[in-house]
Structures are given as structure tokens and as C-alpha cells.
Amino acid sequence: MPLAVIVGSIVAAMCSWAIPSAFGAAYYVDYSLGSNANGGSEASPWKTPPGAACVPGGTTCQAPDAGSGWHALASGDSIFLKAGESFPMIWFINGQNFPASPPSPITIGRYGSGPDPIIEGGETIPAPSWRSVSPNVYAVPFDASVKLYTPGDDKPHVYRSGIRWAKNGTIDNPSSARAAVCTDISSQGEMFFDPANKRICVYSITNPANDGSIWYVGYRRLGIYISGVRNVAISSVHLRRKAAVPNVFGGLIEIYNGSDDVTLDGVTLEQSGGSGVRVFPDVTVVKNFTLRNSRISDSWAYGVEIENLENRTPAGFLLDGNESYNNGDHGLSCNRINGCTITRNIVHDNAIGQAACGTGPCGPQQQDRGSGIVLTGAPWNLTITRNTVYRNGRRAITGDAEANGIYLLDVGGTNLIAGNVIYEHIGMGIALQGTVSAGTEFRILGNTVVNNDTAQLMEFAVNGAAGLPAHSLTVKDNQFIRTKSGQYWSDVFFTARTIANGQVWNYNNVYNAVISNHRFWCGTAFSGAPCAGWDINGQQLDPQFVSIATADFHLQSVSPSRDAGTSIAPDLTVDMDGGVRPQGSGWDIGAYEGPSSSLLAAPTLVDVEVVAP
């Protein structure tokens, strides 16, 4: 499995260098050896950072930690967490301990050797804690009034050796929806949260007390919560195991009102009871958020959930070089926003089911939907380039419009979808849907889109029967390829009104090896030939990929798509490998230029790790 997001960390480790904080004071935190009465130096570290709450030993999870040695942070200050340490806490970064608008960033990183420090949202369940309730039903004590930040709302979730234990749960609540009491659960993978009796129950065919598995419960509402504070940079931190929060999900890292200029670089987020990263403002737009070189996996809901306040204020969001996979809903989202760039990410195997019993979906069918990259809520001005997106929304839901590679709903402004590789989705490779106003522009250029079940590119009831506005669509140099059967069989699906509205469509290769006369749906019927006026210089030929079976979509030297495209500069000047385009006598069709681009070095993502000076 490709892991582009670790490239920077490997390079940084090989080079053995990092950039220390250049401004302000440096404070050090060591949960095992520190004390909050200390001054925060490396020799005398704090136990927890300012703003920590839900630390073990408090009377409730809401109780903030305290420290006589804590200092209010100032512009340019840094906080370093000890490598290899686990910090059981919710970390509130807000105006109580942090400056609201520092000229220089507050940086959060790590110090020392070992793995990245962990901000822990739960705890391992000791084997002796389990008690038998009934045949195959076991209970562990859990006092919601002490453990949960909002006891009437938050829901704990259980994992066994890294596998969600929540069969028949929902996206809001991992507790089995079929159960009213512990003894109602009756199949492997079910759990039930029983606050009245201060316990959590699981159904297991083996006894958790002695089966050798590692069981743990996630229950803290959040990991890091940034609210009302801007200019924060976080790197090289690992967060995991937060609680589920009905209706709002919550994030392992949540970014809220007025928290502009936040950068997350090289963070790991896993096993969230909600989303991995959540940007969800209430009263003001969040601007200039960056997430790069990070890994987000096994979230109960979204991998990255972005829902800005409105879509007119330029937001300037960047998602670059991340991997998002095995999350319960969409992999990456950028909704109700003006200005979001999504580039060089790997997004795969999302919407696996909120009750993933080991290898695949086992929850309610309608909760196994989910696309790789989702852009809804009338977002404007989107740039989606050089992403690898595959096998998202794996449950076969007939006619489902929400199990796609890239899904664009009610989009406006100027939008570029270029150089992406998208394959093997239950729905569409690229889907356009909803209301699209006059003046909107979509440039779909140089993508390789293969074996998506419903269609490779589909306009899905845009503007009702009116179709896309006139001159809103430019489609060039794409590979739209089907070699497997699917529920609609076509490669390209558009309404008659869209086609009549004067779109630009040329130099594409549209090939269907299953039913050759189903390459196009031109509004009224399937056709093997392009829609009227489309692909005058296009192809309907086997592209001769290196290997569809192994998802190697480079073009062989004999490919008819070599040098058969047209210039799509300045929108795209490098291919998926980072090779310069064009090479040879012309532009190749699809996301790869050949043959030598695959031999050129791709851009190196150097993880700029913030470490102690």
C-alpha cells in the first residue's frame, strides 16, 4: 500500500536535521517525569501543558488541570512534548492560556528520541477488569460521570486489537442500535454502553479476560481543541481514541471560531470516535488552514471534515500530501468554502462501515456510503490535483450518488480537477451534481479514471433538466476507461441540455472494453461514438496501461495515447510522478507522461519537524 505521506519523515530522519523554534520561549512537557509546579525547562519539565483537562485523577473529565509553574504563552513561544510519552488529556488551546492573535506562531512539537508523543483519548482495558454477564457477553466498569466530558452526550467506543467493536452501531453512536440492555447484544462485534449500571458490555466468542487480545476504550470528547486563537503550528504529534459525539462527531483535532492560520504538519490521527480533523466554525469563517504530510485513519466518521461558515470570504485552505483511509465516511471534505486546494493526497478505502468487523462493512447499509474527496454545501474555487483516490464507498448500493472518487455538489466559481488517478468506486469516478450557477467553470484535465462502477465521469441532474450552464465545462487529455462490468456500463454520462450548452470536450480517450457502444450517454441513449461535436481529436482505444490489475496506469511505449493529447498548461505542467510535461513530440493523455517521467524523482516532501533547540 503506497504511503506517500511518510516520505518527508523518512527524509528528515535520514538527514538528521530539523528546524528549532526561532522565536520566544521554549517549554517542555514530560507526563512521566514532569510536574506542573516546575518551570517548564527541559531539565524541569511540566507534566501537562497549559490548557490540559480530563487528566486522570480529576473528579470529572471537565476539570481542568492546574499548574503553579505554568506560564501564559506569548507570541513565538513553543511547547515540546516528550517523544515516546502518552498524554491522557484533552488539550484546550484558547484565550485562557494562549494569545488570541500572536504575530509569530505558537509552535507545538516534540523533543527527545523515540516515537511521536501521543495525546490519548482513552485507555487500555486491563484484562482482569472483565466480568461475564451472560454467555459470550462480558462487561467492564465504566463510570460516565467521571470519564466523559459531557456524560449525557458523549459515547465511548471499544476496539479489540485495533478493530472497531461496534457492529450494528450508527455513525453517531457505536453502541448497538438493536440493544436496550447488555444481554440484548448477540453477535460478534457488538457493544452496548450501559451508563445506568456504569459499564460497557461486548459480545465476544472469546473471553476478553484471557483471550490475549488488547482491548481499549476511547472516551475523551476531543484531542486538541483550538478555539479563538490563530497562528498555531503543530507537528509530529500522534492523537488517537476520542469518544463519539452524536450529531457533531467532533475531531481528534478540532479547529473552531476565529482560529485562522493553523498548520498541522506530520501529525497522525487514528481511531477517532468522530472525525480525524474537524474544521467547523460557528460565528466566523476560518481562514488559511493547512494540513500536510499527515495520516488519518480509522475515524468513526470523516477522515477530514471541513465545513466553513460561508462560501464568499476567501478561506485559503490547503490539504497536501496526506493519506486518509479506513474512515467510516468520506476521506477528505472541503464544504461550504471559498478556496480549497487538495493536492498530492492518497485517499482510499473509506466508508468501510461504522461497525467494521475486521475486514469490511457490517453496519446499516446507508451508513457505508462515502466518497474519497467530497465538496458540497456550495463550495467555490476548488483546486483538486494529483491525488490518488481509490476504492471508497465499497458497499454496493444501487443508484447511490455518494460513493464516488471525487464528488462535487452545488459548486461555483473557477474549479480545476487535474492530474488525478481515480479508480474502483461503487459510484462515479468524478461526479458533478446539484445547482451550478452561470459563470461557474470546471476544467477537468489530464486525469486517469478507471473502472468506477456507475461511470467514470457523470453529470448527475445538474440544475434539474437545465444541465450545466453554457461554456462551463472543459474536458481534455483524460483517460476514461472501463474494463469491468458495472451497474450503468457507461464511461461518460451527460444530459442533452449540457451537451447543447457549448462545452469544450477534446483529446480524451474514452474506452469501454465491456460494451463498446456504451462509452457515452449523450442525454437520450448510449453510444459508442462521442456526443455531437465532442472529441474531434479524441480516441476510443485500449490505452495499453502497464497493468490495470496492479493499478499501474503508466502508458506502455506502444500506447496510442502517447503524444496524442494537447497542452493543458499552465493548469498542469508535471505528471503524477513529478515528471515534466510534455515529453516526446506531444502531451500524453491521462495523469502520466511517459516513458521517462516515472524514472524522474518526485518532489520530496520534507517534514519540517518542530523540535526543541
Sequence and secondary structure as in RCSB ss.txt:
>XXXX:A:sequence
MPLAVIVGSIVAAMCSWAIPSAFGAAYYVDYSLGSNANGGSEASPWKTPPGAACVPGGTTCQAPDAGSGWHALAS
GDSIFLKAGESFPMIWFINGQNFPASPPSPITIGRYGSGPDPIIEGGETIPAPSWRSVSPNVYAVPFDASVKLYT
PGDDKPHVYRSGIRWAKNGTIDNPSSARAAVCTDISSQGEMFFDPANKRICVYSITNPANDGSIWYVGYRRLGIY
ISGVRNVAISSVHLRRKAAVPNVFGGLIEIYNGSDDVTLDGVTLEQSGGSGVRVFPDVTVVKNFTLRNSRISDSW
AYGVEIENLENRTPAGFLLDGNESYNNGDHGLSCNRINGCTITRNIVHDNAIGQAACGTGPCGPQQQDRGSGIVL
TGAPWNLTITRNTVYRNGRRAITGDAEANGIYLLDVGGTNLIAGNVIYEHIGMGIALQGTVSAGTEFRILGNTVV
NNDTAQLMEFAVNGAAGLPAHSLTVKDNQFIRTKSGQYWSDVFFTARTIANGQVWNYNNVYNAVISNHRFWCGTA
FSGAPCAGWDINGQQLDPQFVSIATADFHLQSVSPSRDAGTSIAPDLTVDMDGGVRPQGSGWDIGAYEGPSSSLL
AAPTLVDVEVVAP
>XXXX:A:secstr
   GGGHHHHHHHHHT  EE  SS EEEE TTT  TTS   SSS BSS TTEES TTSSSTT B   TT     T
T EEEEETT EEESEEEESTTTS SS SS EEEEEESSSS  EEESEEE  GGG EEEETTEEEEE  HHHH SS
TTT B EEEETTEE  TT  SS  S TT SSGGG  STT EEEEGGGTEEEEE SS TTTS   EEEE BS SEE
E S   EEEES EEE B B TTT  EEEEE TT  SEEEES EEES SSEEEEE  SSS     EEES EEE  S
S SEEEB S SSSEEEEEEES EEES SS SEE BS EEEEEES EEES    TT  SSS  S GGGS   SEEE
 SS EEEEEES EEES S S  TT SSS SEEEES BSEEEEES EEE  SSEEEEEES   TT EEEEES EEE
  SSEEEEEESTTTTT S TT EEEES EEEE S  SS  SEEE HHHHHTT EEES EEEESS GGGSEEESSS
EESS  TT  TT B S   EEETTTTEEEE TT TTTT S   TTT  B TTS BS BTTB  SSS   SGGGGS
         EE  
